[in-house]
Amino acid sequence: MAKVEARSGQDRNDYAQRFLSRAPAYRLGHAALNATTPSQAKEDFARSWGLRFPHRS
């Protein structure tokens, strides 16, 4: 995975999210999120897909 990060400048979460963006169920769930969606709901959605964003606020 380090080679991917070095080449693309992306971290593992970016890579995972790009991969998941091809999954129809992920795209539907992600499309349902918007600016008014509570932060906890967004975090729950990310965790349900195995994504974590520890350094983002």
Secondary structure by P-SEA (a helix, b strand, c coil): caaaaaaccccaaaaaaaaacccaaaaaaaaaccccccaaaaaaaaaaacccccccc
